């Protein structure tokens, strides 16, 4: 469910971007949504009753299946928001000095690996999973705050482009005049400005 949610989030990023004033703002909202929904998942899974007990199932394979399915569905909201983050960050990071999509992806991958290994070997044994989850949620909110420092795309950096963006997975061909930063194949998700 989590990986499917991330994939669906990446596909929904274009639609979410079209409804917001800027890719940077949409990225910020996705990061805050990730942090807050992860806290909700933490609260529901550690403080609430198991779903199987709410419907009168006590133990057994059916109760376990219901509890695992409910946990998977709970992770769907943060997974969707996380899936939106990379395409939105790529679009928000256009410009002459912006990192390429490959660098953004690599930075996210390194962060995920370091966070997972560090959390499992150092954080969880000493701090507990609740503190780690709070810290991870805080990091997502911090990323949203740091995104305010992303430069906005200046008109002098925009050129007309009739090619499809590598992140544009829509069915329609790209419209003439689609904006893209000069020499940057990294992303315009929402069509003409």
Buried (B, 14 or more C-beta within 10 A) or exposed (E): BBEEBBEBBBBBBBEBBEEBEBBBBBBBBBBBBBBBBBBBBBEBBEEEEBBBBEEEBEEEEEBEEBBEEBBBEBBBBBBBBBBBBBBBBBBBBBBEEBBEBEEBBEEBEEEEEEBEEEBEEEBBEEEEBEEBBBEBBEBBBEBBEEBEEBBEBEEEBBEEBEEBBEBBEEEEEBEEEBBBBEEBBBBBBBBEE
